[in-house]
Amino acid sequence: MFFKDREHLSRASCWQKAFIRDNFPVIGYYAWVGFQRMGWGLVVCHVEPPPRGSVIRLHVWKFRIEFVPGQLLTAYLQEMEILTEAIPQLVTAIARYRPDREIMLLIHSGGTIEVNWLKNQGITPPNC
């Protein structure tokens, strides 16, 4: 995770977990179709965060989703202004995940970026 401060981390993680839960079938679909078409890569969601004080379970998510293949990943992450020293670690992790059982997900929202390695989700990407 790449956050500016601790308060932002705890506030963001709460809605981000809800976002993943509410949109997992779509995320899994993009992960699997992206892998089948382009190989290993990263699902990226550009999410409009919920307003402060809103009821998360009733929130209607507004987001754009894309799949970034491994061969374009370094340039994409540099463009997203991810810390330079973190990029090799992310690229290595993405090269090691198991696309039939796991998803690599980047959530971008309001200038904040969080990377999640989704494992053991109960439903696999091919079933999404």
Legacy VTK file of the C-alpha trace (Angstrom):
# vtk DataFile Version 3.0
C-alpha trace
ASCII
DATASET POLYDATA
POINTS 128 float
0.000 0.000 0.000
1.179 3.501 -0.762
-0.380 6.100 1.541
0.685 9.516 2.694
-0.381 9.147 6.325
-1.813 6.671 8.856
-5.222 8.354 9.109
-5.681 8.120 5.361
-4.692 4.439 5.443
-7.368 3.435 7.954
-10.100 5.542 6.325
-9.238 4.345 2.827
-8.859 0.660 3.671
-12.395 0.523 5.033
-14.116 1.621 1.831
-11.599 -0.159 -0.385
-12.425 -3.512 1.220
-16.117 -2.801 0.621
-15.368 -1.831 -2.984
-13.554 -5.126 -3.595
-16.350 -7.124 -1.958
-19.101 -5.363 -3.912
-17.315 -5.564 -7.266
-15.388 -8.828 -7.022
-17.161 -10.575 -9.946
-16.287 -7.681 -12.282
-12.707 -7.507 -10.991
-12.336 -11.283 -11.393
-13.770 -11.164 -14.906
-11.291 -8.482 -16.011
-8.438 -10.383 -14.368
-9.256 -13.640 -16.150
-10.082 -12.205 -19.570
-7.028 -9.937 -19.385
-4.801 -12.885 -18.535
-6.236 -15.009 -21.349
-5.735 -12.252 -23.919
-2.477 -10.655 -22.738
-0.812 -12.879 -20.127
0.117 -11.895 -16.599
-0.842 -8.421 -15.528
-2.580 -6.087 -13.131
-6.243 -5.110 -12.811
-6.505 -1.360 -12.229
-9.608 0.322 -10.838
-9.914 4.104 -10.892
-12.521 4.655 -8.191
-14.489 7.682 -7.098
-14.376 7.379 -3.296
-17.585 7.529 -1.300
-18.380 10.842 0.393
-17.275 11.160 4.016
-19.909 9.897 6.391
-21.780 7.895 3.763
-23.174 4.436 4.461
-20.716 2.189 2.608
-23.047 -0.786 2.212
-25.533 1.458 0.348
-22.965 3.226 -1.808
-23.201 2.952 -5.605
-19.626 2.681 -6.862
-18.439 4.804 -9.777
-15.271 3.403 -11.294
-13.335 2.631 -14.448
-11.525 -0.695 -14.748
-8.716 -1.869 -17.020
-6.160 -4.657 -17.310
-2.499 -3.710 -17.731
-0.368 -6.537 -19.181
3.009 -7.345 -17.645
5.060 -6.038 -20.572
3.552 -2.542 -20.111
3.534 -2.585 -16.323
6.767 -0.741 -15.480
5.905 2.206 -17.731
2.320 2.264 -16.443
3.418 2.274 -12.786
5.941 5.044 -13.479
3.172 7.072 -15.106
1.027 6.513 -11.980
3.955 7.987 -9.992
4.410 4.926 -7.800
7.581 5.088 -5.754
10.449 4.067 -8.020
11.851 1.619 -5.467
8.472 -0.156 -5.192
8.065 -0.867 -8.918
10.488 -3.843 -9.157
8.776 -5.478 -6.159
5.352 -5.072 -7.758
6.511 -6.373 -11.125
8.089 -9.412 -9.426
4.921 -10.115 -7.428
2.772 -9.852 -10.539
5.033 -12.300 -12.350
4.502 -14.810 -9.504
0.767 -14.688 -8.876
-1.457 -17.572 -9.976
-4.012 -16.092 -12.411
-6.359 -19.081 -12.137
-6.682 -18.528 -8.340
-5.420 -15.021 -7.508
-5.819 -11.417 -8.634
-3.390 -8.526 -8.525
-5.442 -5.341 -8.071
-4.441 -1.691 -7.984
-7.015 0.776 -6.676
-6.425 4.391 -7.634
-8.570 7.023 -5.962
-8.063 10.694 -5.301
-4.302 10.552 -5.772
-3.967 7.512 -3.518
-2.852 4.090 -4.724
-3.323 0.746 -3.001
-2.171 -2.595 -4.375
-3.929 -5.781 -3.256
-2.927 -9.396 -3.871
-6.275 -11.192 -3.632
-5.936 -14.842 -2.619
-8.351 -17.487 -1.330
-11.454 -15.524 -2.263
-13.889 -18.429 -2.461
-14.517 -17.793 -6.152
-11.729 -18.021 -8.701
-11.213 -15.610 -11.605
-12.255 -18.215 -14.237
-15.616 -18.523 -12.442
-16.291 -14.796 -12.550
LINES 1 129
128 0 1 2 3 4 5 6 7 8 9 10 11 12 13 14 15 16 17 18 19 20 21 22 23 24 25 26 27 28 29 30 31 32 33 34 35 36 37 38 39 40 41 42 43 44 45 46 47 48 49 50 51 52 53 54 55 56 57 58 59 60 61 62 63 64 65 66 67 68 69 70 71 72 73 74 75 76 77 78 79 80 81 82 83 84 85 86 87 88 89 90 91 92 93 94 95 96 97 98 99 100 101 102 103 104 105 106 107 108 109 110 111 112 113 114 115 116 117 118 119 120 121 122 123 124 125 126 127
